[in-house]
Amino acid sequence: MNILVTGGAGYIGSHVVKSLFEAGYNVVTLDNLEKGHREAVLGGEFIKGDLKDRELLDSIMKDYEIDGVIHLAAHSLVGESMENPGKYYKNNVSNGLNLLEAMVDNDVKYLVFSSTAAVYGEPREVPITEDHPTAPTNTYGESKLFFEKMMKRYDEIYGLKYVSLRYFNAAGADLSGKIGEDHDPETHLIPIVLQKALGLRDKLYIFGNDYPTRDGTCIRDYIHVNDLADAHVLAIEGLTRGLESRIYNLGNGEGYSVKEVIETASRVIGKPIEAGVGDRRPGDPAVLVASSDKIKEELGWDPQYPDLETIIETAWQWHKRGGFNENE
């Protein structure tokens, strides 16, 4: 099968591309390299381009006889989405519509979508299941929910089958050391903690230590990026076997606090990592933990790297080597 991966030069996308190759798929990666890295794409065809270019999408689907799409290309910074909502609606919704239209016009029937736990908003119960109400508190989450609703209509009207994967916190790096997390600016906790350990960051702050949790800091659900990537392969395989459109959560089912992440990183690298305490960030829920029972039962998803220490160890090996700067 020929699979188009949008955003395949990004952090999660590059791991998805690698997992697809290992599963025997032919892969075409489309990325505008605004955030991605060309060297992160470890094989197959690479095309630099943007989802707003409808002619390009049509030509890719025709020329490469695309059978299915894994759609990861998106803006994804919560804070930025509240400062510049138009940027998120244009890229995550309007450009996504271009993709759906191109798929329909070129008879591409299968779509796996990179969604987010941000569609849920403030959790009413934990762990969060797929039938939890959706009430996003930011533009980023809302833009992803809009696209999920669009896919549902395109299934009803055109028979376009989809799996939407609602991620929690992707972390870690591929064990090969060739690809890993490399954002600018970096906003994710684990790489920020490791940057502090490497002396690349002067200060590290915990945003609030008075939450109603076991140690007062926010609790989040971390999932190794390779396990996340494998779920995309299972999803595309399921669709080609006749799976009806589905939504799945992807998480560990276990939560770790900010303090626990810092303490675990200190153990992994063998030295203390100092952190100050700042004010809470507006809109940060105290606890976000997923139930991933549905995808485990229906698709046989079986995370291979569920413990936090392994996740941080793989990230540490990547960052210690300098990421893409070292590999260039």
Secondary structure as GFF3:
##gff-version 3
##sequence-region A 1 328
A	DSSP	beta_strand	2	6	.	.	.	ID=ss1
A	DSSP	alpha_helix	11	22	.	.	.	ID=ss2
A	DSSP	beta_strand	26	31	.	.	.	ID=ss3
A	DSSP	three_ten_helix	38	40	.	.	.	ID=ss4
A	DSSP	beta_strand	45	48	.	.	.	ID=ss5
A	DSSP	alpha_helix	54	63	.	.	.	ID=ss6
A	DSSP	beta_strand	68	71	.	.	.	ID=ss7
A	DSSP	alpha_helix	78	83	.	.	.	ID=ss8
A	DSSP	alpha_helix	85	88	.	.	.	ID=ss9
A	DSSP	pi_helix	89	94	.	.	.	ID=ss10
A	DSSP	alpha_helix	95	105	.	.	.	ID=ss11
A	DSSP	beta_strand	110	116	.	.	.	ID=ss12
A	DSSP	three_ten_helix	117	119	.	.	.	ID=ss13
A	DSSP	alpha_helix	139	158	.	.	.	ID=ss14
A	DSSP	beta_strand	161	167	.	.	.	ID=ss15
A	DSSP	beta_strand	169	171	.	.	.	ID=ss16
A	DSSP	alpha_helix	189	197	.	.	.	ID=ss17
A	DSSP	beta_strand	205	207	.	.	.	ID=ss18
A	DSSP	beta_strand	219	220	.	.	.	ID=ss19
A	DSSP	beta_strand	222	224	.	.	.	ID=ss20
A	DSSP	alpha_helix	225	240	.	.	.	ID=ss21
A	DSSP	beta_strand	246	250	.	.	.	ID=ss22
A	DSSP	beta_strand	256	257	.	.	.	ID=ss23
A	DSSP	alpha_helix	258	269	.	.	.	ID=ss24
A	DSSP	beta_strand	276	278	.	.	.	ID=ss25
A	DSSP	beta_strand	287	288	.	.	.	ID=ss26
A	DSSP	alpha_helix	293	299	.	.	.	ID=ss27
A	DSSP	alpha_helix	308	320	.	.	.	ID=ss28
A	DSSP	alpha_helix	323	327	.	.	.	ID=ss29
###
